[in-house]
Amino acid sequence: MNLAELMERFSTVEAARAYLEAQRWPEGPECPHCGLVGEAYKITPKPREIVTEYQTKSELKARRNRKPRQGLWKCAGCRKPFTVTVGTIFEDSHIPLNKWVIAVHLLCASKKGMSAHQLHRMLGVTYKTAWFMAHRIRYGMSQEPLASQLTGVVEADETYIGGKRRHSQSHVKKYGQREQDRIGPVADKAAVFSVLQRDGRVKSTHLDRVLGSTLRQAIREVCAPDAHVITDDARLYNGLHHDRKHSTINHSDKKYVRWEDGVCVTTNTVEGFFSLLKRGIDGTYHHVSRQHLHRYLSEFDFRYNARKMTDSDRREVALQGFNGKRLMLHDPIGKTEKPS
C-alpha cells in the first residue's frame, strides 16, 4: 500500500474505526471489562433536539443532550459501555483515529524511523502531539519477554550511541596541578547490547554499565542452552564456553570472517543491525536521550524482526500488539517498565 492508497483508505475516522474493530475483534466485539465475546450491541446516538428561543431554562436543562460518542458498544453481560480504543494506546485520545492509523503505518514502513517533526508536518498536528504519538506507538511495538529462546547460530555484540565529544582533552599539565585523568572514548555514550539469531529475531537492551557478568547473564536469559554463540574477542565474554558453545572472531587482528566446522564465524549480521540503528538515530532523530533510548530500541527491534513482511502486514502486527498497553504523558517511561 503506497501513500496515496493509504490516505484514500483511511480518509475518515469511521473508516479507521471500522478497520480497527475488524483487526481487534475478528470474532465479534469483545468486552474489555468482562471478556465476553460477541454479546455486545452497538449504541446509536440520538440526534440532538432543536432548541427554540421560547423554551425556559428548566426545559433547556432537561432537554440538553451530551455529545454522542462515536463507535460506542454496550456489553449484554456486564452492561458496561466501551469502544475499540479502550485498553489500547489510543484510549482517551482526542486525535482522530485515521491520523493514528496513518502514523502507525508511517513508522512501520520507514526503515530508519520517522521524526516527530515529520509527523507534525504530514499529519497537521502540533509537535508535542506528534512526539507523544510516536512514543505511544513505540511503546506498543515493545516486545514482551521472548516466549522461546533464540536457537541456532546467535551473534552478540555491544555498541555505543552518542555523538563525538565537543571539546578535545588537553594533554598539557598545568603547573601546580596533577595530571588530569583521561576520559575514555565511550565514557559519555549510551551502551546498547544486542543478541541476534541469524535469519531470526533480535533483542536489544540499553545498559547503564557494560560488565562481563551483565552481558553473560543477558545471553543466558535470551539464548537456549544448545545455541552457538558468536562474539568478538572482548574479555567481557570470557566464561561463556562453560555452559554453551562459544566461538570468537579476533577483531584485534583485523579478522572479521572465518569458517569453523562449516559455520561462518562472524558478527557482521548484528553489526548490520547496528548500522540501521545508528543511521536512524544520526540521520532521522539526531539525538536520543538515555531516558527514552529503550523506546527507540523497541522500534528498531520490531521493524527488524518483521523485515520480511510487507508494510501493511507489519502495520497489522503492530496494531495487534497495542492491546493492554497504556502510556500517559505525565509518565512517558511507563509505570511498570523502566530502562535497564
Helices and strands as residue ranges (DSSP letters): H 3-9, H 13-24, E 40-42, H 57-63, E 73-75, E 81-82, H 97-109, H 116-123, H 127-141, E 153-161, E 190-197, E 202-207, H 212-222, E 228-232, G 235-237, G 240-242, E 245-249, G 251-253, E 258-260, E 263-265, H 268-280, I 281-285, G 290-292, H 293-305, H 311-320
